[in-house]
Amino acid sequence: MKRVIRAMSLLPLAAGAQASTWLPAVAATTRADRVDAHFLFLLLLTGSVFFLVLFAVDLLLFANLRKAPDQVGDNRPNSVWHAALVGLVALVVAVLLFGAGARAYLDQQVAPIGTQQIDVTVGEAGQWEFHYPGEVTTDTLHIAVEQPTRLVLHADSEPVTLVVPAFRLREVALPGVPAATWIDAREPGRHFIVGERARAAGTAGLQSWAVVHEADGFTTWLASQTDILLSMPPVEAGRVLVERNGCLACHSVDGSKLTGPSFLGVVGRQETLTDGTTVVVDADYIRRSILEPAGQVVAGFPPIMPSFQGKIRDAEIDAIFQYFQSISDARETR
């Protein structure tokens, strides 16, 4: 009996120790608070029932101890009403717990209207890849504070598990069966991401970070990732722009002849146009050729290039010219 009372007295201490022991100290989303509350409620409920049963067993054993050697036990039949009452109470508790769990599950699965979606995959090098709108991909999760964000986890050939302890999030995706959830971070911060990818030879660990920005900070960050002029050197940005706009479908960078003139050595080259005039390729010629390609067609090539007027900025044209200049200079130094 003393052991039971002593164990019951430790329950409040266990509940108060959650911040530094068996629960993560940070609850970074509003849903994480609800998850913690449900967990603590279940822990206290099951712990209380456990110790209550122990107490009842000890009490019944003490009350029914034989007081004399010739004492005979009472053979009264079991009470059907008592059994029914216990079963009814257990059923009501189970239904209430199921309802609370179902509500939390549905809340986790059904994202609010206007939620931003981020697709999560594992790259070829074995690292997390987070795919944002606008063809932006990073190895770190970036989200905005108080902005509902839907995460869709994809697995190619092996099951993948994504865990963010501060968000109380754990999702498992199977090959061809993505897993989806949503989060709503309530304050800026940086939180650890773990996970694993199942393999025939075992499991491979995956680690990264979740960075929560202020609303304006996230917009600025996403713009810096979308605008390659802010995230890349001009020459590299020019190369990406050439590839992204489909220029290499008609122009080569190795000197070979395609539908249009090659970009290799184009800067400073003298070209003969279809009207018989000649022109030296410089920054102005490149700009006019991109915005008004039909006005300066090189002889021997068909006038099929579309205009990029209104589709490309002046700064991007400057980056493309610097890329052309770099491959022209590289050719001259060979």
C-alpha positions as CSV (number, residue, x, y, z in Angstrom):
1,M,0.0,0.0,0.0
2,K,2.8,2.4,0.8
3,R,4.5,1.7,-2.5
4,V,1.3,2.5,-4.4
5,I,0.7,5.8,-2.5
6,R,4.4,6.8,-3.1
7,A,4.1,6.0,-6.8
8,M,0.9,8.0,-7.2
9,S,2.6,11.0,-5.6
10,L,5.1,11.1,-8.4
11,L,2.6,11.7,-11.2
12,P,2.5,15.5,-10.8
13,L,6.3,15.6,-10.9
14,A,6.4,13.6,-14.1
15,A,3.9,15.9,-15.7
16,G,5.9,19.0,-14.8
17,A,9.2,17.6,-16.1
18,Q,8.0,17.4,-19.7
19,A,9.9,20.6,-20.8
20,S,13.4,19.2,-20.2
21,T,13.1,15.4,-20.4
22,W,10.7,13.2,-22.4
23,L,9.1,15.9,-24.6
24,P,10.9,18.3,-26.9
25,A,11.3,21.7,-25.2
26,V,10.0,23.7,-28.2
27,A,6.4,23.5,-29.5
28,A,6.8,25.5,-32.6
29,T,3.3,25.2,-34.0
30,T,-0.2,25.7,-32.6
31,R,-1.0,22.1,-33.4
32,A,2.0,20.9,-31.4
33,D,0.4,22.3,-28.3
34,R,-2.7,20.2,-29.0
35,V,-0.6,17.1,-29.6
36,D,1.2,17.7,-26.3
37,A,-2.1,18.2,-24.5
38,H,-3.5,15.0,-25.8
39,F,-0.4,13.1,-25.0
40,L,-0.2,14.4,-21.4
41,F,-3.9,13.7,-20.9
42,L,-3.5,10.1,-22.1
43,L,-0.4,9.7,-19.9
44,L,-2.2,11.0,-16.8
45,L,-5.4,9.0,-17.6
46,T,-3.6,5.7,-18.1
47,G,-1.3,6.3,-15.2
48,S,-4.2,7.2,-12.9
49,V,-6.2,4.1,-13.9
50,F,-3.1,1.9,-13.5
51,F,-2.4,3.1,-9.9
52,L,-6.2,3.1,-9.1
53,V,-6.4,-0.6,-10.1
54,L,-3.3,-1.4,-8.0
55,F,-4.9,0.4,-5.1
56,A,-8.2,-1.4,-5.5
57,V,-6.4,-4.8,-5.7
58,D,-4.4,-4.1,-2.6
59,L,-7.6,-2.9,-0.8
60,L,-9.5,-6.0,-1.8
61,L,-6.7,-8.3,-0.8
62,F,-6.4,-6.6,2.6
63,A,-10.2,-6.6,3.2
64,N,-10.5,-10.3,2.3
65,L,-7.6,-11.7,4.1
66,R,-8.4,-14.7,6.2
67,K,-8.9,-13.7,9.8
68,A,-8.9,-17.2,11.2
69,P,-7.6,-20.6,10.0
70,D,-11.1,-22.1,9.8
71,Q,-12.6,-19.1,7.9
72,V,-14.3,-20.0,4.6
73,G,-14.6,-17.6,1.6
74,D,-17.9,-16.2,0.4
75,N,-19.1,-17.9,-2.8
76,R,-21.5,-15.1,-3.9
77,P,-21.9,-15.0,-7.7
78,N,-20.4,-12.1,-9.6
79,S,-22.6,-9.1,-10.1
80,V,-23.7,-8.6,-13.7
81,W,-24.6,-5.0,-13.0
82,H,-21.1,-4.2,-11.8
83,A,-19.5,-5.8,-14.8
84,A,-21.9,-3.9,-17.1
85,L,-21.1,-0.6,-15.4
86,V,-17.4,-1.1,-15.8
87,G,-17.8,-2.1,-19.4
88,L,-20.0,1.0,-20.1
89,V,-17.5,3.3,-18.4
90,A,-14.7,1.8,-20.5
91,L,-16.7,2.2,-23.7
92,V,-17.5,5.8,-23.0
93,V,-13.9,6.6,-22.3
94,A,-12.8,4.8,-25.5
95,V,-15.3,6.7,-27.6
96,L,-14.2,10.0,-26.2
97,L,-10.6,9.2,-26.8
98,F,-11.3,8.0,-30.3
99,G,-13.3,11.2,-31.1
100,A,-10.4,13.4,-29.8
101,G,-7.9,11.4,-31.8
102,A,-10.0,11.5,-35.0
103,R,-10.5,15.2,-34.8
104,A,-6.7,15.7,-34.4
105,Y,-6.0,13.4,-37.3
106,L,-8.5,15.1,-39.6
107,D,-7.1,18.5,-38.6
108,Q,-3.6,17.3,-39.5
109,Q,-4.7,16.0,-42.9
110,V,-7.1,18.7,-44.1
111,A,-5.2,21.9,-44.8
112,P,-6.8,25.4,-44.8
113,I,-7.8,27.1,-48.0
114,G,-4.9,29.1,-49.5
115,T,-2.2,26.9,-48.1
116,Q,1.2,27.0,-49.8
117,Q,2.5,23.6,-50.9
118,I,6.0,22.4,-50.7
119,D,7.0,19.0,-52.1
120,V,9.6,17.0,-50.2
121,T,11.8,14.4,-51.8
122,V,15.2,12.8,-51.3
123,G,17.9,13.8,-53.8
124,E,20.3,11.5,-55.6
125,A,23.1,12.5,-53.2
126,G,20.9,11.3,-50.3
127,Q,19.8,14.7,-48.9
128,W,16.4,16.3,-48.3
129,E,15.1,18.4,-51.2
130,F,12.3,20.9,-50.7
131,H,10.6,22.1,-53.9
132,Y,8.8,25.5,-53.8
133,P,6.6,27.2,-56.4
134,G,8.7,28.9,-59.2
135,E,11.0,25.9,-59.7
136,V,13.0,26.7,-56.5
137,T,14.7,23.7,-54.8
138,T,16.7,23.8,-51.5
139,D,18.1,21.3,-49.0
140,T,16.6,23.3,-46.1
141,L,12.9,23.9,-45.4
142,H,11.9,27.5,-45.4
143,I,8.4,28.6,-44.3
144,A,6.7,31.8,-43.2
145,V,5.4,32.4,-39.6
146,E,1.6,32.0,-39.3
147,Q,1.4,30.9,-42.9
148,P,-0.2,27.4,-43.3
149,T,2.1,25.3,-45.4
150,R,1.3,21.9,-46.8
151,L,4.1,19.4,-47.0
152,V,3.8,16.5,-49.5
153,L,6.4,13.8,-48.9
154,H,7.3,11.6,-51.9
155,A,9.2,8.3,-52.1
156,D,10.7,6.9,-55.3
157,S,11.8,3.4,-54.7
158,E,12.2,3.2,-50.9
159,P,10.0,4.2,-48.0
160,V,10.9,7.6,-46.5
161,T,10.2,9.0,-43.1
162,L,10.2,12.7,-42.3
163,V,10.3,13.9,-38.6
164,V,10.3,17.4,-37.2
165,P,10.2,17.1,-33.4
166,A,9.5,20.8,-32.8
167,F,6.4,20.6,-35.1
168,R,5.3,17.2,-33.6
169,L,5.4,15.9,-37.2
170,R,6.1,12.4,-38.4
171,E,5.2,11.3,-41.9
172,V,6.0,8.1,-43.8
173,A,5.7,7.9,-47.6
174,L,5.8,4.7,-49.6
175,P,6.9,4.4,-53.2
176,G,4.0,5.8,-55.3
177,V,2.0,6.7,-52.2
178,P,2.8,10.2,-51.0
179,A,2.1,11.4,-47.5
180,A,0.7,14.9,-46.8
181,T,0.3,17.1,-43.8
182,W,0.4,20.8,-43.0
183,I,2.1,23.1,-40.5
184,D,1.6,26.6,-39.1
185,A,4.6,27.9,-37.3
186,R,3.8,30.5,-34.8
187,E,7.2,32.3,-34.3
188,P,10.5,32.6,-36.2
189,G,13.2,30.1,-35.4
190,R,15.3,27.2,-36.6
191,H,14.4,23.6,-35.9
192,F,16.1,20.3,-36.5
193,I,14.7,17.9,-39.2
194,V,15.5,14.2,-39.0
195,G,14.4,11.2,-41.1
196,E,15.5,8.0,-42.7
197,R,15.2,6.2,-46.0
198,A,14.8,2.4,-45.9
199,R,17.2,0.4,-47.9
200,A,17.8,-3.3,-48.5
201,A,21.1,-2.9,-46.6
202,G,19.5,-1.0,-43.7
203,T,18.4,2.6,-43.2
204,A,20.2,5.8,-44.2
205,G,19.8,8.9,-41.9
206,L,18.6,12.2,-43.3
207,Q,19.2,15.5,-41.6
208,S,18.4,19.1,-42.3
209,W,16.9,22.3,-40.8
210,A,13.5,24.0,-40.9
211,V,13.9,27.8,-40.9
212,V,10.8,29.9,-40.0
213,H,10.9,33.4,-41.3
214,E,8.8,36.5,-40.6
215,A,6.3,37.0,-43.4
216,D,8.3,39.7,-45.1
217,G,11.5,37.8,-44.6
218,F,10.2,34.7,-46.3
219,T,9.0,36.7,-49.3
220,T,12.4,38.3,-49.6
221,W,14.1,34.9,-49.3
222,L,11.8,33.3,-52.0
223,A,12.4,36.2,-54.3
224,S,16.2,35.8,-53.9
225,Q,15.9,32.2,-54.8
226,T,13.6,32.8,-57.8
227,D,15.6,35.7,-59.1
228,I,18.8,34.0,-60.1
229,L,20.5,37.4,-60.6
230,L,20.5,37.7,-56.8
231,S,21.7,34.3,-56.1
232,M,24.2,33.6,-58.8
233,P,27.2,35.4,-60.5
234,P,26.2,37.1,-63.7
235,V,27.9,34.6,-66.0
236,E,26.4,31.6,-64.3
237,A,23.0,33.4,-64.2
238,G,23.3,34.0,-68.0
239,R,24.0,30.4,-68.6
240,V,20.9,29.3,-66.6
241,L,18.8,31.9,-68.5
242,V,20.0,30.6,-71.8
243,E,19.0,27.0,-70.8
244,R,15.8,28.0,-69.1
245,N,14.5,30.0,-72.1
246,G,15.1,27.1,-74.6
247,C,17.9,28.9,-76.5
248,L,20.0,25.7,-76.8
249,A,17.3,24.1,-79.0
250,C,18.5,26.2,-81.9
251,H,21.9,27.5,-80.9
252,S,24.9,25.5,-79.8
253,V,27.8,26.5,-77.4
254,D,30.4,24.3,-79.1
255,G,30.5,25.9,-82.6
256,S,28.3,23.3,-84.3
257,K,25.7,24.6,-86.7
258,L,22.0,24.2,-85.7
259,T,18.9,26.2,-86.7
260,G,20.6,29.4,-85.5
261,P,24.2,30.6,-85.2
262,S,26.4,29.2,-82.5
263,F,27.0,31.1,-79.3
264,L,30.6,30.1,-79.2
265,G,32.8,33.1,-80.0
266,V,29.7,35.2,-81.0
267,V,30.8,38.4,-79.1
268,G,33.0,40.5,-81.5
269,R,32.2,38.3,-84.5
270,Q,31.2,40.0,-87.7
271,E,28.0,38.7,-89.1
272,T,26.4,39.2,-92.5
273,L,22.7,39.8,-92.4
274,T,20.0,38.8,-94.9
275,D,19.8,42.3,-96.2
276,G,23.5,42.2,-97.2
277,T,24.7,44.5,-94.4
278,T,27.3,43.4,-91.9
279,V,27.3,43.9,-88.1
280,V,29.8,43.3,-85.3
281,V,28.1,41.4,-82.4
282,D,28.1,43.5,-79.3
283,A,25.8,44.1,-76.3
284,D,23.4,46.2,-78.4
285,Y,23.2,43.6,-81.1
286,I,22.5,40.9,-78.6
287,R,19.7,43.0,-77.0
288,R,18.1,43.7,-80.3
289,S,18.3,40.1,-81.4
290,I,16.5,39.0,-78.3
291,L,13.8,41.6,-78.3
292,E,13.4,42.1,-82.1
293,P,14.9,39.0,-83.7
294,A,13.2,39.5,-87.1
295,G,15.0,42.8,-87.7
296,Q,18.6,41.4,-87.8
297,V,18.5,37.9,-89.2
298,V,22.0,36.3,-90.0
299,A,22.3,35.2,-93.6
300,G,21.9,31.5,-94.0
301,F,19.5,31.0,-91.1
302,P,15.7,31.0,-91.1
303,P,13.8,33.9,-89.4
304,I,12.0,31.7,-86.9
305,M,13.2,33.0,-83.5
306,P,10.3,34.4,-81.4
307,S,10.6,37.7,-79.7
308,F,11.2,37.9,-75.9
309,Q,9.8,41.4,-75.6
310,G,8.1,41.7,-72.2
311,K,9.4,38.2,-71.2
312,I,12.9,39.1,-70.1
313,R,14.4,42.0,-68.2
314,D,17.3,44.2,-69.2
315,A,19.4,42.9,-66.3
316,E,18.8,39.3,-67.6
317,I,19.9,40.3,-71.1
318,D,23.1,41.8,-69.6
319,A,23.7,38.5,-67.8
320,I,23.2,36.6,-71.0
321,F,25.7,38.9,-72.8
322,Q,28.3,38.3,-70.1
323,Y,27.8,34.6,-70.5
324,F,28.3,34.9,-74.3
325,Q,31.4,37.0,-73.6
326,S,32.8,34.4,-71.2
327,I,32.6,31.6,-73.7
328,S,34.0,33.8,-76.4
329,D,37.0,34.8,-74.2
330,A,37.5,31.1,-73.4
331,R,37.7,30.3,-77.1
332,E,40.3,33.0,-77.7
333,T,42.6,31.7,-74.9
334,R,42.7,28.2,-76.3
